[in-house]
Amino acid sequence: MYREDIHYDFTEVGNLRHEMSRDPESQADQAAEPAQRKRKIRIKEIIDGTILVRENVIRQLPYVIFLTFLGIIYIGNRFHAEKMTRQITDLKTEVNNLRAEQITTASELMNISRPSEVAALVESRNLGLKESVVPPKKLIRR
């Protein structure tokens, strides 16, 4: 398909080539400009801290601060999760111990509350109580 509404103008590209070939000084300036931006990182700059005042570092400072904030949140979340895990483990151990104590106490109570055991405890403590031989009578209201 052929579209007539699209027109390509190749004169601009030709003009740029022509201008670049005419002015060799501008080509040298343009080539030197990226070289100034891409300075090598030296160990001395890292040690004395001058790397921190470079334009590239200053431009990315908000991103670095954001990443640092996320790292601190991540570390804090990890510590909180470990603390909660330890608390859960301690509480499970405590619940198991209390359950065992409750079972033991309930069985002792059932053993002590039998009539024969109650009579033996009363005799051992010399309370002066005696077991009734006559069964209780039911009172009926007239």
Steps between C-alpha positions, in 0.01 A plus 500: 500500500610847425410787725519850363447680829842398638785721384856441599736794507860392457643849477554532875721195519702621205540844657625351826764299320602804306524718812698240693750464223548878483575562870765263641527701826137433589562130442791510745287684758219247464743209534669655806167566676411130560857436606463761775175343616645149509785555743649187644445423864822494694561340837620832640164660417316225681722523807495878539129526409527729197303245298191600700497851352491386138196600300404139421501403866305807605242436228440145624498592869117483541501149352783391733315645800183317394691171468660557840156562653367179343802309631443629854130406477596153374750444782255625762228274362735202516590571864132541588412169330778316687386652830141392434618148410691474829196625694275247326741218583519610865121529525451155345739353757317681781160380374624140489636529855175655628293233325706226665463675838124533448464130419706407807299732728166373363600137556618579856169678571300203369710267715463713815123554457414130526311428825758251625782753450298775671446274804871413511597871488256588777640225724861595428440862597301415812209728422260299713260429217351158443345349192125459522381141493133593458409601147350846456122537502304685243264762640168545331291809550129451569 
